Amino acid sequence: MVLGVGLMSVLLLILPPVTYATTPSFSIDYRQNCFLKDGEAFRYISGSIHYSRIPRVYWKDRLLKMYMAGLNAIQTYVPWNFHEPVPGQYDFSGDRDLEHFLQLCQDIGLLVIMRPGPYICAEWDMGGLPSWLLKKKDIVLRSSDPDYLAAVDKWMGQLLPIINRHLYQNGGPIITVQVENEYGSYFACDYNYMRHLSQLFRSHLGEEVVLFTTDGAGVGYLKCGSLQGIYATVDFGPGSNVTAAFEAQRHAEPRGPLVNSEFYTGWLDHWGEKHVVIPTAAVVKSLNEILEMGANVNLYMFIGGTNFGYWNGANSPYGPQPTSYDYDAPLTEAGDLTEKYFAIREVIKMYKELPGGLLPPSTPKFAYGQVQMKKLKTVLESLDILSFSGPVKTLYPPTFTEMNQAFGFMLYQTVLPVNCLKPTPLSSPLNGVHDRAYISIDGIAAGILERNKALTINITGKAGSRVDVLVENMGRINYGKEINDFKGLVFNLTLGADVLGNWTVYSLSIDEAVREGLLSASSGFISTSTSFTTSSPPALSPPTFYAGSFIIPNGIPDLPQDTYIQFPNWRKGQVWINGFNVGRYWPSRGPQVTLFVPAHLLSTSVQNNITVLELEASPCSSGSCTVEFTDTPVINGTVKSTGHFKSSSTDKTFWSRTILE
């Protein structure tokens, strides 16, 4: 049938225009040894940023700075325990809003390399695995253990559909997805586990998505870490032989793009070790070699961020990481531009055009000065408001997991079964204090037991005297075969030759009590300002809460601003600002002295409240009882050395030794 010209004209006006746009695609071209993005050869220059270590209000600022450095992609981990704190309860809100983060990446023009685990390492508590997995005491993590796989399947059933919505071929920014993390460095070497994950990821994400693995740049690591059907990549840092490192990748992947998934711009710190600084010259030299070869690279970290609260991990032999995860990265913990940032930008400029426009500046910092602190109560005096669940009586001490507590502190109480008129050893003979125990006898501080370091103290007291053991979880091991890291008193304590029993145990909800203002409301302030003496401060005091407040005038433009809090002559503890757990302070051990306080935690409309739990001894009985806000960070302070800890990954030490020695 032939239509008239008039009718044809009407139909053309009604029908939508035909478009011939192709579906977005991202794949591997094994013939040309490169990635293909929408059919064109593509090379990514990426940087690592962990959304879980940066407040949501600063995500856009940090991502813009990464984009302006010349990066065309970012890489991020998804910490399982950050989103599923208890089994079956998922949290993707606020600072955990993964989809908002991904949308920001796309809006700015950054592609995403996603690393969803289930294990991530990342110097994060238990490598991102939730501690409730340890309810099965003999569980083999990162293996085909049926209980572990069942939990993984449920979690990935929540997470992977979110990732699927944001895949590049579905209109999102995610171009590649990592399966597990550095599995070749784990003792299990369970190929069935990796096959299970591969099938699980494919079932949720489809056959088109590029899945990859990351392992150390050695054939031995790739043997257990790589799997057919998943593209194998390597990681190595400055000072490495770049050609040799990529030859290791070629052993697993004879064809395809060269990829360094973790090129180290800095390194991690431990309490009791010097702050690590990796020279900028070494970073830019190796980065240039990598880019000159046409390889793809991810700079780990481009910004480190902060282990707020209790999220830091630890390495073995037990050495916890500090609150700061600055990492000597191109952007500081607070997102400030560094010499290393500009040097890396100049290298990238040699290989691709940089974006036009102005660089976002470093955020301003403000020194709010000293804040007078006042004593509230000791932990022992506050049990009625700290232990929501009440006491549990047991013959032998339970772990945190058995008490359904993930983080923070637990209190164990018993009595001396015999007179100890002479100093008698109270010991942790099987190294059962995980991780640090503050001992009091009838309310008087007696000493500290510390994992691997202080296994015995001498105590005195009469039969029937109360023994209080406040145990601090300092962060779970995040790497290696010891990630099954139980917390609390994991073995019995002994008094002389006798095993202590008949415990009363309190699970402490300190964060909730601080957030709800229960400590200040219940006790009132006990002023210390009139009790200063000229005597030296006590060697040790019972763990005690202190509080203070300050006002930021609302008439000053641009306030509040970021700041740093420090603790002159305080020893060790935890600090909350307006109910938010900023993190651990430990200036007596170092290297970190100040803690980063982002501006969004502060208010100009009401007073700002500070709560401190000092675990060892405050300066308040013999001097100035203050904390101080400064505009200058100190994360490289004097260190009280406690011995050498292994690096996060044994496969990474070869280059760090080269750079640091």
C-alpha positions as CSV (number, residue, x, y, z in Angstrom):
1,M,0.0,0.0,0.0
2,V,1.3,3.4,-1.0
3,L,0.7,6.3,1.5
4,G,0.0,9.8,0.4
5,V,2.6,12.5,0.9
6,G,0.5,14.3,3.5
7,L,0.0,11.2,5.6
8,M,3.7,10.4,5.4
9,S,4.5,13.9,6.7
10,V,2.1,13.5,9.6
11,L,3.7,10.1,10.6
12,L,7.2,11.6,10.5
13,L,6.1,14.3,13.0
14,I,4.5,11.7,15.3
15,L,7.2,9.0,15.3
16,P,10.3,9.4,17.5
17,P,13.6,9.8,15.7
18,V,15.5,6.5,15.2
19,T,18.8,6.4,17.1
20,Y,21.6,4.1,16.2
21,A,23.7,4.5,19.4
22,T,25.6,1.4,20.3
23,T,25.4,-0.3,23.7
24,P,28.3,0.7,26.0
25,S,30.9,-2.1,26.2
26,F,34.1,-2.8,28.0
27,S,36.2,-5.9,27.2
28,I,39.7,-7.3,26.8
29,D,41.4,-7.4,23.4
30,Y,43.9,-10.2,23.7
31,R,45.2,-9.7,20.2
32,Q,46.1,-6.0,20.7
33,N,47.0,-6.5,24.5
34,C,44.7,-3.8,25.7
35,F,41.2,-3.1,27.0
36,L,38.5,-2.0,24.7
37,K,36.0,0.6,25.7
38,D,33.1,1.0,23.2
39,G,35.3,-0.8,20.7
40,E,38.3,1.5,21.0
41,A,41.6,0.8,22.7
42,F,41.6,2.1,26.2
43,R,44.2,2.4,29.1
44,Y,43.2,3.4,32.6
45,I,45.2,5.5,35.0
46,S,43.4,5.0,38.3
47,G,43.7,5.9,42.0
48,S,42.4,4.1,45.1
49,I,39.9,5.9,47.4
50,H,38.0,4.1,50.1
51,Y,34.6,5.7,50.6
52,S,34.4,4.0,54.0
53,R,37.4,6.1,55.2
54,I,36.1,9.5,54.0
55,P,32.9,11.3,55.2
56,R,30.2,11.4,52.5
57,V,30.3,15.2,52.6
58,Y,33.8,15.1,51.2
59,W,33.4,12.4,48.5
60,K,32.9,14.9,45.8
61,D,35.9,17.1,46.8
62,R,38.2,14.1,46.8
63,L,36.9,12.7,43.6
64,L,37.3,16.0,41.8
65,K,40.9,16.3,42.9
66,M,41.6,12.9,41.6
67,Y,39.9,13.7,38.3
68,M,41.9,17.0,38.0
69,A,45.1,15.0,38.5
70,G,44.5,13.3,35.2
71,L,43.0,10.1,36.4
72,N,40.2,8.5,34.3
73,A,39.2,5.9,36.9
74,I,39.1,5.2,40.6
75,Q,39.4,2.0,42.5
76,T,37.5,1.2,45.7
77,Y,36.8,-1.6,48.1
78,V,33.5,-2.7,49.6
79,P,34.0,-3.7,53.3
80,W,31.4,-6.4,54.1
81,N,31.5,-5.6,57.8
82,F,30.8,-2.0,57.1
83,H,27.5,-2.8,55.5
84,E,26.3,-6.0,57.4
85,P,27.2,-5.3,61.1
86,V,24.9,-8.2,62.2
87,P,23.7,-11.1,60.1
88,G,20.8,-10.1,57.8
89,Q,20.9,-6.4,58.6
90,Y,22.2,-4.3,55.8
91,D,23.1,-0.6,55.9
92,F,23.7,1.4,52.7
93,S,22.8,4.8,54.1
94,G,24.7,8.0,54.9
95,D,28.5,7.4,54.8
96,R,27.7,3.8,53.6
97,D,25.7,5.0,50.6
98,L,27.7,3.1,47.9
99,E,25.3,4.0,45.1
100,H,25.6,7.7,45.8
101,F,29.4,7.3,45.7
102,L,29.2,5.5,42.4
103,Q,26.9,8.1,40.9
104,L,29.3,10.9,42.0
105,C,32.1,9.1,40.2
106,Q,30.0,8.9,37.0
107,D,28.9,12.6,37.3
108,I,32.5,13.7,37.6
109,G,33.7,11.6,34.7
110,L,35.5,8.8,36.5
111,L,35.2,5.1,35.7
112,V,35.2,2.7,38.6
113,I,37.3,-0.5,39.3
114,M,35.2,-2.3,41.9
115,R,36.8,-4.6,44.5
116,P,33.8,-6.1,46.4
117,G,35.7,-8.9,48.2
118,P,34.3,-10.7,50.1
119,Y,37.8,-10.3,51.6
120,I,39.5,-7.0,50.9
121,C,42.5,-6.7,53.4
122,A,42.9,-2.9,53.1
123,E,44.3,-2.6,56.6
124,W,40.7,-2.7,57.6
125,D,39.3,-4.6,60.6
126,M,39.5,-8.4,59.8
127,G,40.1,-7.5,56.1
128,G,36.4,-6.5,55.8
129,L,35.0,-9.8,56.9
130,P,32.4,-9.5,59.7
131,S,33.4,-10.8,63.1
132,W,30.1,-12.6,63.5
133,L,31.5,-15.2,61.1
134,L,33.6,-16.4,64.1
135,K,30.6,-17.7,65.9
136,K,31.6,-21.0,64.3
137,K,34.9,-21.2,66.1
138,D,36.6,-23.6,63.7
139,I,35.4,-21.8,60.5
140,V,38.0,-21.7,57.7
141,L,37.6,-18.2,56.3
142,R,38.3,-17.6,52.6
143,S,37.7,-21.3,51.7
144,S,35.0,-23.7,50.7
145,D,33.9,-24.1,54.3
146,P,30.1,-24.5,53.8
147,D,29.2,-22.0,56.6
148,Y,31.5,-19.4,55.2
149,L,30.2,-19.9,51.7
150,A,26.6,-19.7,52.8
151,A,27.3,-16.3,54.5
152,V,29.2,-15.1,51.4
153,D,26.3,-16.1,49.1
154,K,23.8,-14.2,51.2
155,W,26.0,-11.0,51.3
156,M,26.8,-11.1,47.6
157,G,23.1,-11.6,46.9
158,Q,22.7,-8.1,48.4
159,L,25.8,-6.4,47.0
160,L,26.2,-7.8,43.5
161,P,22.8,-6.6,42.2
162,I,23.8,-3.1,43.3
163,I,27.0,-3.4,41.4
164,N,25.1,-4.8,38.4
165,R,23.0,-1.7,38.2
166,H,26.2,0.4,37.9
167,L,28.1,-1.7,35.4
168,Y,29.4,0.2,32.4
169,Q,27.4,-1.9,29.9
170,N,24.3,-1.0,32.0
171,G,25.0,2.7,31.8
172,G,27.1,3.0,34.9
173,P,30.8,3.7,35.6
174,I,32.0,0.2,36.7
175,I,34.4,-1.2,34.1
176,T,36.0,-4.2,36.0
177,V,35.2,-6.2,39.1
178,Q,37.8,-8.0,41.3
179,V,37.1,-11.4,42.6
180,E,38.5,-11.9,46.2
181,N,41.8,-10.1,46.9
182,E,45.5,-11.3,46.8
183,Y,44.3,-14.9,47.3
184,G,47.7,-16.2,46.2
185,S,49.1,-14.9,49.5
186,Y,46.6,-17.0,51.6
187,F,47.5,-20.4,53.0
188,A,44.3,-22.1,51.9
189,C,44.9,-22.1,48.1
190,D,41.4,-23.4,47.6
191,Y,40.6,-23.5,43.9
192,N,37.0,-24.6,44.6
193,Y,36.5,-21.5,46.6
194,M,37.7,-19.3,43.8
195,R,35.5,-21.2,41.3
196,H,32.5,-20.8,43.5
197,L,33.1,-17.0,43.6
198,S,33.6,-16.9,39.9
199,Q,30.3,-18.6,39.3
200,L,28.6,-16.5,41.9
201,F,29.8,-13.2,40.4
202,R,28.9,-14.4,36.9
203,S,25.4,-15.4,38.0
204,H,24.7,-11.8,39.3
205,L,26.8,-9.7,36.9
206,G,26.6,-11.7,33.6
207,E,29.1,-13.0,31.2
208,E,30.2,-9.6,29.7
209,V,31.7,-8.0,32.7
210,V,35.5,-8.1,33.0
211,L,36.4,-10.0,36.2
212,F,40.0,-9.8,37.5
213,T,42.3,-11.0,40.3
214,T,45.2,-9.2,42.0
215,D,48.3,-10.8,43.4
216,G,51.9,-10.1,44.1
217,A,54.2,-9.8,41.1
218,G,55.6,-13.3,41.6
219,V,54.7,-16.6,39.9
220,G,54.2,-18.2,43.3
221,Y,51.4,-15.8,44.2
222,L,49.7,-16.1,40.8
223,K,49.6,-19.9,41.2
224,C,46.9,-19.9,43.9
225,G,45.5,-16.5,43.2
226,S,44.6,-16.7,39.5
227,L,41.8,-18.7,37.9
228,Q,40.9,-19.4,34.3
229,G,38.2,-17.1,33.1
230,I,39.3,-14.3,35.5
231,Y,41.9,-11.9,34.2
232,A,45.1,-12.0,36.4
233,T,46.7,-8.7,37.4
234,V,49.7,-7.9,39.7
235,D,50.7,-5.3,42.2
236,F,54.1,-3.8,43.0
237,G,55.6,-0.5,44.1
238,P,58.3,2.0,43.3
239,G,61.8,0.6,43.1
240,S,60.6,-2.7,41.6
241,N,61.9,-4.0,38.3
242,V,58.8,-3.1,36.3
243,T,59.7,-5.4,33.4
244,A,60.2,-8.4,35.7
245,A,57.0,-7.6,37.5
246,F,55.0,-7.7,34.3
247,E,56.7,-10.8,33.2
248,A,55.1,-12.5,36.2
249,Q,51.7,-11.3,35.0
250,R,52.6,-12.7,31.5
251,H,53.2,-16.1,33.1
252,A,49.5,-16.2,33.9
253,E,48.2,-14.0,31.1
254,P,50.4,-14.4,27.9
255,R,48.2,-12.0,26.1
256,G,46.1,-9.0,27.2
257,P,46.7,-5.6,28.9
258,L,49.5,-5.1,31.4
259,V,47.9,-4.1,34.7
260,N,49.4,-3.0,38.0
261,S,46.3,-3.0,40.3
262,E,48.2,-1.6,43.3
263,F,51.1,0.7,42.6
264,Y,52.1,2.0,46.0
265,T,52.4,5.7,46.4
266,G,53.1,5.3,50.2
267,W,52.8,2.7,52.9
268,L,50.9,1.9,56.0
269,D,51.8,2.7,59.6
270,H,51.7,0.8,62.9
271,W,51.5,2.1,66.4
272,G,55.0,2.1,67.8
273,E,56.7,2.4,64.4
274,K,57.9,5.5,62.6
275,H,55.6,7.1,60.0
276,V,56.4,5.7,56.6
277,V,57.4,8.1,53.9
278,I,58.0,7.0,50.3
279,P,60.0,9.5,48.3
280,T,58.2,11.3,45.6
281,A,61.1,10.8,43.2
282,A,60.9,7.1,43.5
283,V,57.1,7.1,42.9
284,V,57.2,9.2,39.8
285,K,60.2,7.3,38.3
286,S,58.4,4.0,38.5
287,L,55.1,5.4,37.4
288,N,56.7,6.9,34.3
289,E,58.2,3.5,33.5
290,I,54.8,1.8,33.9
291,L,53.0,4.3,31.7
292,E,55.8,4.3,29.1
293,M,55.2,0.6,28.6
294,G,51.5,1.3,27.8
295,A,50.4,-0.5,31.0
296,N,47.3,0.2,33.0
297,V,47.9,1.3,36.6
298,N,46.1,2.0,39.8
299,L,47.8,4.2,42.4
300,Y,47.3,2.8,45.8
301,M,46.5,4.9,47.7
302,F,45.6,8.2,46.0
303,I,44.0,9.3,49.2
304,G,44.1,7.2,52.3
305,G,41.6,8.8,54.7
306,T,40.8,7.9,58.3
307,N,40.1,4.8,60.3
308,F,37.3,6.4,62.3
309,G,35.9,4.6,65.3
310,Y,37.3,1.1,65.6
311,W,37.8,0.3,61.9
312,N,41.6,-0.1,61.8
313,G,43.1,-3.4,61.1
314,A,46.3,-5.1,62.4
315,N,49.1,-7.2,61.1
316,S,50.9,-10.2,62.5
317,P,52.8,-10.5,64.8
318,Y,50.1,-8.4,66.3
319,G,50.6,-4.8,65.4
320,P,47.5,-2.5,65.0
321,Q,47.3,0.3,62.6
322,P,46.6,3.9,63.9
323,T,43.5,6.0,63.3
324,S,45.1,7.9,60.4
325,Y,45.4,6.0,57.1
326,D,47.2,8.9,55.5
327,Y,49.5,6.4,53.7
328,D,51.8,9.3,52.5
329,A,49.4,9.5,49.6
330,P,49.2,12.3,47.0
331,L,46.2,13.6,48.8
332,T,46.6,13.8,52.6
333,E,44.2,12.2,55.1
334,A,42.3,15.5,55.0
335,G,42.3,15.7,51.2
336,D,45.1,18.3,50.9
337,L,47.2,18.7,47.8
338,T,50.8,17.6,48.2
339,E,54.1,17.9,46.3
340,K,53.5,14.2,45.4
341,Y,50.1,15.1,43.9
342,F,51.6,17.7,41.6
343,A,54.6,15.5,40.6
344,I,52.3,12.6,39.7
345,R,50.1,15.0,37.8
346,E,53.1,16.1,35.7
347,V,53.9,12.5,34.8
348,I,50.3,11.8,33.8
349,K,50.3,14.9,31.7
350,M,53.0,13.3,29.5
351,Y,50.6,10.6,28.5
352,K,47.2,12.1,28.4
353,E,45.5,15.6,28.3
354,L,44.7,16.9,31.7
355,P,41.2,18.3,32.4
356,G,40.8,22.1,32.1
357,G,39.7,24.3,34.9
358,L,40.9,25.2,38.4
359,L,42.0,22.7,40.9
360,P,39.8,22.5,44.0
361,P,42.0,23.9,46.9
362,S,43.0,22.2,50.1
363,T,40.2,22.6,52.7
364,P,40.9,25.3,55.3
365,K,41.8,24.3,58.8
366,F,41.1,26.1,62.0
367,A,42.8,26.0,65.5
368,Y,40.0,26.2,68.0
369,G,42.5,26.1,70.8
370,Q,42.4,24.4,74.2
371,V,39.2,23.0,75.8
372,Q,39.0,22.4,79.5
373,M,38.1,18.8,80.4
374,K,36.4,17.6,83.5
375,K,36.3,14.2,85.1
376,L,33.1,12.3,84.9
377,K,33.3,8.7,86.2
378,T,35.5,5.7,85.9
379,V,34.3,2.8,83.7
380,L,33.6,0.8,86.8
381,E,31.4,3.5,88.3
382,S,29.5,3.7,85.0
383,L,28.5,0.1,84.6
384,D,24.8,0.7,85.1
385,I,24.6,2.9,82.1
386,L,27.3,1.3,79.9
387,S,26.1,-2.3,80.0
388,F,22.7,-2.3,78.5
389,S,22.5,-6.1,78.5
390,G,23.6,-6.6,82.1
391,P,26.1,-9.0,83.7
392,V,26.7,-12.6,82.5
393,K,28.1,-15.1,85.0
394,T,30.4,-17.8,83.6
395,L,33.1,-20.2,84.9
396,Y,35.6,-19.2,82.2
397,P,35.8,-15.9,80.3
398,P,33.9,-15.6,76.9
399,T,35.1,-13.8,73.9
400,F,33.6,-10.7,72.3
401,T,32.0,-12.9,69.7
402,E,30.4,-15.1,72.3
403,M,29.0,-12.0,73.9
404,N,27.7,-10.7,70.6
405,Q,29.9,-7.7,70.7
406,A,32.0,-6.7,67.6
407,F,34.1,-3.7,68.8
408,G,35.2,-1.6,71.7
409,F,35.6,-2.8,75.3
410,M,34.4,-5.6,77.6
411,L,34.7,-5.8,81.3
412,Y,35.6,-9.1,83.1
413,Q,35.3,-9.3,86.9
414,T,36.3,-12.0,89.4
415,V,37.8,-12.1,92.9
416,L,41.2,-13.1,94.3
417,P,40.8,-16.6,95.5
418,V,43.7,-16.4,97.9
419,N,45.6,-13.7,99.8
420,C,48.3,-12.1,97.7
421,L,50.2,-10.2,100.4
422,K,53.4,-10.4,98.4
423,P,53.5,-9.5,94.7
424,T,52.0,-12.4,92.8
425,P,52.1,-12.9,89.0
426,L,48.8,-12.4,87.2
427,S,49.5,-13.9,83.8
428,S,48.2,-14.6,80.3
429,P,50.3,-17.7,79.8
430,L,48.8,-18.6,76.4
431,N,48.9,-15.0,75.1
432,G,45.1,-14.9,75.7
433,V,44.6,-11.1,76.1
434,H,43.3,-9.8,72.8
435,D,44.4,-7.2,72.7
436,R,45.0,-5.0,75.7
437,A,43.8,-5.4,79.3
438,Y,43.6,-2.7,82.0
439,I,43.8,-4.4,85.4
440,S,42.4,-3.0,88.7
441,I,42.2,-4.5,92.2
442,D,39.4,-3.1,94.3
443,G,39.2,-0.1,92.0
444,I,43.0,0.7,92.1
445,A,44.9,0.4,88.8
446,A,47.4,-2.4,89.0
447,G,48.9,-2.8,85.5
448,I,48.4,-3.6,81.8
449,L,48.5,-6.9,80.0
450,E,49.2,-6.6,76.3
451,R,49.1,-9.2,73.5
452,N,52.6,-10.4,72.6
453,K,54.2,-7.7,74.8
454,A,53.2,-7.8,78.4
455,L,52.0,-11.3,79.5
456,T,52.5,-10.9,83.3
457,I,52.1,-8.3,86.0
458,N,52.5,-8.6,89.7
459,I,49.5,-7.8,91.9
460,T,48.7,-7.7,95.6
461,G,45.4,-8.0,97.5
462,K,43.4,-9.9,100.0
463,A,41.3,-13.0,99.3
464,G,37.9,-11.8,98.0
465,S,39.3,-8.5,96.5
466,R,37.6,-7.6,93.2
467,V,39.7,-8.0,90.1
468,D,38.5,-5.9,87.1
469,V,39.9,-6.6,83.7
470,L,38.8,-4.1,81.0
471,V,39.8,-5.6,77.6
472,E,40.2,-3.4,74.6
473,N,39.8,-4.7,71.0
474,M,42.5,-2.8,69.2
475,G,41.5,-4.0,65.7
476,R,41.4,-7.5,64.1
477,I,44.2,-8.9,62.0
478,N,43.5,-8.1,58.3
479,Y,46.1,-10.2,56.5
480,G,47.4,-13.7,56.5
481,K,46.4,-17.0,58.2
482,E,45.5,-15.4,61.5
483,I,42.5,-13.4,60.4
484,N,40.3,-15.6,62.6
485,D,41.1,-13.0,65.3
486,F,39.0,-13.6,68.4
487,K,38.8,-10.7,70.9
488,G,38.6,-10.5,74.7
489,L,40.1,-13.0,77.1
490,V,40.5,-15.8,74.6
491,F,42.4,-18.0,77.1
492,N,42.2,-18.2,80.9
493,L,44.3,-15.9,83.1
494,T,46.3,-17.4,85.9
495,L,47.1,-16.2,89.4
496,G,50.4,-17.8,90.3
497,A,49.8,-21.4,89.3
498,D,46.0,-21.3,89.6
499,V,43.5,-20.6,86.8
500,L,41.1,-17.8,87.6
501,G,37.4,-18.7,87.2
502,N,33.9,-17.6,88.2
503,W,33.7,-14.5,86.1
504,T,31.1,-11.8,85.8
505,V,31.3,-10.3,82.3
506,Y,29.8,-7.0,81.0
507,S,29.4,-6.2,77.4
508,L,29.9,-2.4,77.2
509,S,27.8,-0.2,74.8
510,I,30.0,2.9,75.3
511,D,29.3,4.4,71.8
512,E,25.6,4.3,72.4
513,A,25.9,5.7,75.9
514,V,28.1,8.6,74.6
515,R,25.8,9.2,71.6
516,E,22.7,9.4,73.9
517,G,24.4,11.7,76.4
518,L,24.0,9.2,79.2
519,L,27.4,9.6,80.8
520,S,27.1,13.4,81.3
521,A,23.5,13.2,82.3
522,S,24.0,10.5,84.9
523,S,27.0,11.8,86.7
524,G,27.4,15.5,86.4
525,F,30.9,17.0,86.1
526,I,33.4,16.4,88.9
527,S,35.6,19.4,88.5
528,T,39.4,18.8,88.5
529,S,40.3,22.4,88.1
530,T,40.7,23.0,91.9
531,S,42.5,19.7,92.6
532,F,45.8,20.3,90.8
533,T,48.9,19.5,92.9
534,T,52.6,19.7,92.3
535,S,53.1,16.0,92.6
536,S,53.9,13.9,89.6
537,P,51.0,12.3,87.7
538,P,50.1,8.7,88.7
539,A,51.8,5.9,86.8
540,L,48.5,4.4,86.1
541,S,44.8,5.3,86.8
542,P,41.6,3.3,86.3
543,P,40.0,3.9,82.9
544,T,38.0,7.1,83.2
545,F,35.7,9.3,81.2
546,Y,36.2,13.0,80.8
547,A,34.1,15.6,79.1
548,G,34.4,19.2,77.9
549,S,32.7,21.5,75.5
550,F,33.4,24.6,73.3
551,I,31.4,27.0,71.3
552,I,32.2,28.1,67.7
553,P,30.9,31.6,67.2
554,N,28.3,31.7,64.4
555,G,29.2,35.2,63.3
556,I,32.6,34.2,61.8
557,P,32.4,33.5,58.1
558,D,33.4,30.0,56.8
559,L,33.2,28.3,60.2
560,P,33.2,25.5,61.2
561,Q,36.3,24.3,59.4
562,D,38.3,21.1,59.6
563,T,40.6,20.8,62.5
564,Y,42.9,18.3,64.4
565,I,42.6,17.3,68.1
566,Q,45.6,16.5,70.2
567,F,46.0,15.3,73.8
568,P,48.9,16.9,75.6
569,N,50.2,14.6,78.4
570,W,47.3,12.2,78.0
571,R,48.3,8.6,77.4
572,K,45.9,6.5,75.4
573,G,42.2,6.3,74.8
574,Q,39.2,7.0,72.6
575,V,37.6,10.3,71.7
576,W,34.0,11.2,70.6
577,I,33.0,14.6,69.3
578,N,29.3,15.4,69.4
579,G,28.7,11.6,69.8
580,F,30.8,10.6,66.8
581,N,33.7,8.2,67.5
582,V,36.7,10.0,66.0
583,G,39.1,7.2,66.8
584,R,41.9,6.1,69.1
585,Y,44.7,8.3,70.4
586,W,48.0,7.0,71.6
587,P,50.6,9.8,71.6
588,S,52.6,8.0,74.3
589,R,53.4,5.3,71.7
590,G,53.2,7.2,68.4
591,P,53.7,8.0,65.6
592,Q,50.2,9.6,65.4
593,V,49.7,12.6,67.7
594,T,46.7,14.5,66.2
595,L,43.4,13.1,65.1
596,F,41.6,14.5,62.0
597,V,38.2,16.1,62.9
598,P,36.2,17.0,59.7
599,A,34.1,20.1,59.8
600,H,30.8,18.5,59.4
601,L,31.1,17.0,62.9
602,L,31.1,20.5,64.4
603,S,28.3,23.0,64.9
604,T,28.1,26.8,65.2
605,S,24.5,26.7,66.5
606,V,25.0,24.7,69.7
607,Q,28.0,23.9,71.9
608,N,30.3,21.1,70.8
609,N,30.7,18.2,73.2
610,I,33.9,16.2,73.7
611,T,34.0,12.9,75.5
612,V,37.3,11.1,76.2
613,L,37.9,7.7,77.6
614,E,41.4,7.8,79.0
615,L,42.6,4.3,79.6
616,E,45.9,4.8,81.3
617,A,46.5,8.2,83.0
618,S,45.3,11.7,82.3
619,P,47.2,14.9,83.2
620,C,44.2,16.1,85.2
621,S,45.4,15.4,88.7
622,S,48.6,17.2,88.4
623,G,48.5,19.7,85.5
624,S,46.5,21.2,82.7
625,C,43.4,19.1,82.1
626,T,42.9,20.1,78.5
627,V,42.7,18.8,74.9
628,E,43.6,21.1,72.1
629,F,42.4,21.7,68.6
630,T,45.1,22.7,66.1
631,D,45.3,23.5,62.4
632,T,48.4,21.3,61.8
633,P,48.4,17.5,61.7
634,V,51.1,15.5,63.4
635,I,51.2,11.9,62.3
636,N,55.0,11.5,62.4
637,G,55.6,12.2,66.0
638,T,58.2,10.5,68.3
639,V,57.8,6.8,68.5
640,K,58.1,4.6,71.5
641,S,59.2,1.5,69.6
642,T,57.5,-1.8,70.5
643,G,59.3,-4.0,68.0
644,H,59.0,-4.6,64.3
645,F,55.8,-5.7,62.6
646,K,55.6,-7.5,59.3
647,S,54.2,-5.6,56.4
648,S,50.6,-5.9,55.4
649,S,51.4,-8.4,52.6
650,T,54.6,-10.5,52.5
651,D,54.6,-10.2,48.8
652,K,54.9,-6.4,49.1
653,T,57.9,-6.2,51.4
654,F,60.6,-6.7,48.7
655,W,60.0,-3.2,47.3
656,S,59.3,-1.4,50.6
657,R,62.7,-2.5,51.9
658,T,64.3,-1.2,48.8
659,I,62.7,2.2,49.2
660,L,63.0,2.6,53.0
661,E,66.5,1.4,53.6
